[in-house]
Amino acid sequence: MLTKHMFTKLLIANRGEIACRIIKTAHAMGVRTVALYSDADKEARHVAMADESFYLGGSAPADSYLKGDLIIDIAKKAGAQAIHPGYGFLSENADFARKCEAAGIAFVGPGSDAIDAMGSKSAAKSIMTAANVPLVPGYHGDDQTDATLKAEALKIGFPMLIKAAYGGGGKGMRIVENEGEIMEAVNSARREAASSFGNDKLLMERYLRQPRHVEVQVFADTFGNAIYLSDRDCSIQRRHQKVVEEAPAPGLSDALRAQMGEAAVAAAKAIDYVGAGTVEFLLDTDNSFYFMEMNTRLQVEHPVTEMVTGQDLVKWQLMVASGQPLPLKQDEVRIHGHSFEVRIYAEDPQNEFLPASGKLNFLREPEQSKYVRIDSGIRENDVISNFYDPMIAKLIVWDESRPRALQRLVHALESYQISGLKHNIEFLANIAEHPAFAKADFSTDFIGRYGDTLIGTASSEADTAIAFAALYQVLARKEAAKAQAVNSADPYSPWGQVSGFRLNSCSQHNIALLDDAHELQQLVMLDLGDRYQLLQHGQDCLSSKELNGELKQDLLLAEINGHKSKVPVSAQGDDFTLFLSSGSYHFKAVQTLVVEEQASNADKLKAPMNGTVVTHLVEVGTQVKAGQGLLVMEAMKMEYTIEAPFDGIVSEFYFKAGELVTDGATLLNVEPLNLVPLNEASLVSEAEPTATKEA
């Protein structure tokens, strides 16, 4: 359905940050909005922002945001003339776009034929060959038998990349280094592709070890106009998922930039594309570039293009979908300044970036301005569930040059404060401050190359954080005692004081804290009247630190050895987080004699998060080596292999393939080899699998 008049009502078939982003532009254009929500999203920000909203169903995407027929019925009921799919979910589902077209509802995206053409990576590459768009050598055929895939892999050579033909975001992607790894990678990629995209077809191509990932934003209308709107560098990735994006891509000559832009437009025209799209290229060290894929939707990183062009790409989408021409011609596009985007995720960089879920009990964002933008669907006290992508927000910065924009990014990350769950802010800050990144000396293996430095194990401010934590504990105790005394029958009772008084000696406060690593910090604060002195383990003075300070709501005004600092604090019961310039530090106050034990090796056999068991890699009774894969589980549409923590014998699996498991559930049992008598080991190897236990 095309009209040269703007829609009056738009349904957003998505959630979270992108739904809020679309609603903001729609409202600015005078378009009423309809939101959708699942059980997990009843109180979500996008629901509050929309003019009206409709319930879809259960929290799982299959029960809510993937129910295309129901979404179209809701659009009809609400009187929406158009549906914007955002990104993810149904955004690149040709069948859904086709049903919208049949229902007379404008799909804010390309036509179903264009989605079909680019939906299969193998078919897309055939089209690109015909359009003279350069391709990496590889196999994109329909014959998916094991024998053919292995034969084609040997022709391509190593290293080689296996990819899901109908996927994206790093799902169903495996790097193969030698012939012996081919079939294991094929089987694993097939499982993940089938689970994530409903299709296990694979393609293979030569793996470029140190390419850059450069993509071009294209836009086309129904009048045959197609232009490119700046390029973006998305090379900083982990597990093939983008972590940092910037525009324009640094270090490209004007000639190369134009070549890539024109190739991207040729790719769009080859499939009669309409709307916003992104053509992704691999840029090799010799400046040769190769088509990788085309995303037939708005990209997560579109804000950096908006920042350097001064254009609202969602507005462009709505204009094109309503039958209007592109607002600019190619020679009218202007690029000004430089922009970065980082994705703030609920995840644990110290634990292989496993997604985190839980309540976001403290949130302070950097102040927004023409230099700093935050796109988010999350508010303080919201719950990050395990049903959806764990992105909290996108932080976008802009300035006149790359160095100045990078400094904006560093400062904004220092100002971003989150507690209640694990996050990647310090990891992002380490990337932004890395010398190689500052010089734009990077490729897609940047995180792999500098991973230890970027993730880090201990901060230079760790001792300072402990000192602040001890001071906070003493001051918080005194504040609590004062409040209790005021409300008591005898406010002057000595039993209501927290002075740390000791006969014939300095007053002292004993403090026991568990840090993020679950290591116990046993501290003593001597109360010297006008100041405190910090002792660690009741022995030596910790760096000769003398402290003083006061609490003002969520702020610790601290002084250490004459240096005054303002330290934001988030406290929830015995848990509290301090926000320093180097990152956040979480502590838990415990009784001195009650200490949590560190996780034992057996904890490595527990589910790292809520998910589903995919397959067992060994049988009950198998003798295994430390580090050997035992079980594969899936969570957040990614596979995780549970490995043996020590040499032993697998005695029992507690969950079958396909069963749901909760975070922390014990998945299987491995008996240490040195505890199993040899005469019993032979009997165990012949044992039948035991019945699955209930969680």
C-alpha positions, 0 to 999 in steps of 0.5 A: 500500500503506497500513498504520498501522504504520511501515515496517521498511525504506525504499529511497531512490531518490536520492543526495547530500544529500537521501539522507543527510537521509532516512537520518538521520530513518529511522534515528532512527525505527528504520527500516532504509535501502537506498541506491542508487549509480552508478559515480560514487557508489560511495564516496559518503556516502549509501552509507556511511550506509545499512544496505545499498546496491545498484548501479544502473549508469553515472554518467549519470542515465539509466543509474542514478537514472532507471531506475525498473523496476530501482529497484522490482526492487531494492526487492522484492529488499531487502524494502523496503516503501516508496520515498522519491524525495527531490527531482529524478530520479523524485520527480515521475514519475507513471508511477514512482509508479503502478508502485510502487503496482502493485507494492505498495510505498508511494511516499513522496509523493502519488498518481500522479493528483495528480502527473499533475494538477500535472505539467503547468503548463497543466493545473494552472492549469486546476485552480486556476482551478476551485478559485478560486486566483488566476492570472497571465494567460497561455496554457496551451493544447494548441495548440503550433504556432508561429502559435498561440504567437506570436498568444497571446504578442501577446495577453499583451503584454510582458514575457512569460515562456515556461516548460516546461509539464512542468519546473521549476528554471528549465529551459526558461524565457525572458523575452521583451521584444518581438515580435522575440524570440518565436520565438527564445525559443520554439525555445530553450525547446523544446529545453531542455524536451525535453532536461531533461523529455522534453516540449517543451510550453510555456506563456506568462504575463505577466511580473511585473517585481518580484514576490516568490516566496513559497511555502507548505508544505502537508501532507495525509493519507489522512483528508482532513486538510490544513494549511499549515506556514509560508510561505517567501520564495525571491525571491533567485534567479539564472536562476530557481533559488533561491539564498537561502530564508527562513521565514517570509516577511518583511513579510507581514501576518497576514491575508495570510499566512493568505490565502496558506496557505488558498489553498495548502490549497485547491490541495492539496484540489483534487487530493486531495493526500496528503503533503508539497507546496509551492504557489508564488505570485508576490507582487506589490508591491500584495500581490496573489498568483498561483498559479505551480505546485505541487511534488509533493515535498519541497522543497530548502528544507524545512529552514527550515520545520523550523527555525521549526516544530520539526517533522521533515517527513521524519518526517511524510512517512513517517507519512503514507505508512504510513497515519497521520494528520497529527500536528498540526491547523492551530491547533496549528502554531506558528511561532517565530523565523526561519531562512535557507538558502543553497546552497553550490555548486561554481560560478564566480560570476566566470564566469557561475556555470558549474558546477565539477567536481573534487576537494574537497581541503579542507573545514571546515564551521561548527560545528553547533548549535541555531542552525546546521545543515548538510545535505550529502552531500559529504566532504573529498576527494570528487569533484564530478562533472559528472553531477549537480547541483553542490550541495556542501551546504545551510547553514541557520541559525536564531535568535529574530529575522530580524536575529539569524538573518542575523548567524548566517548571516554568521558561518557563511559566514565559517567555511565553508572550501573549496578545490580547486574554485570555489564561491559562498561569497563571493557568498552572503556578499555577499548576506547582508551587502547593506543591501537584503537586511538590510531585506528590500527585495528581489524576484526581480530582486535579483541582477540589480539588484545583481549587480556588487556581489554578485559583486565583482571585487576584495576590500578584503583583496586586498593583505593576502591577497598579504602572507599568501601571501608569508609562507606561501611563505617559512615553507613553504620553511623548513619543507620545508628543515628536513625535508629537512635532517633526513633528509639525510646532513649536516643542517647543510650550508649547501646545505640552508638556505633563508635567502635569504643574499646577500653584503653585503646583506639576505637576500631571498626571490624569490616568484612567485605566480599569483592566481585571475585568473591575474595574476602577483604578483612579490614580494620578502621581505627577511629582517631576522632577527626579521621580514620586509619585503615588497616588490612588483616588487622596488621599493616596500614593499607598504603598508609591511608588516612581517611575521612568523609561524609555521606550525602544520599547516593554520594560518598564525599571521601578524603584519602591522604588529603585527596578529596573525591566524590564517589557515587554509591548504589546500595541495596541492603548489604550489597553496594557499588562504588563508581570510580573513574576506572570503573565500578566496584561491587562489594557485599558486607558480611559478618566477619566469621561468615564468609562465602566459599569460593566456587569449587570445580564442581561449579563448572558443571552448572548451567551458567545461565537459563537455557536449553540442553542441546546435546550430550557430547559423551556418554555416561561412563566415559572417562574424560580429560580436563577441558574436554567438552561434555555437554552443549547448551544454548542460551540467548541463541548462542551455544556454550560447551560445558567442559570437564573441570578435571580428569574423571568419569561421567557418572550421570547427566541430570537433563536430556537434550531439549530440556530447559535448565535454570541458571546454576542448575547442576547439569551432570556429575563427573567423579574425579578419576583418582577417587574411582577404584580401577575395578569400579571404573570398568563397571561404570563404563558399561553402565546404562544411562540413568534416568533424568532427574527433575530440576 
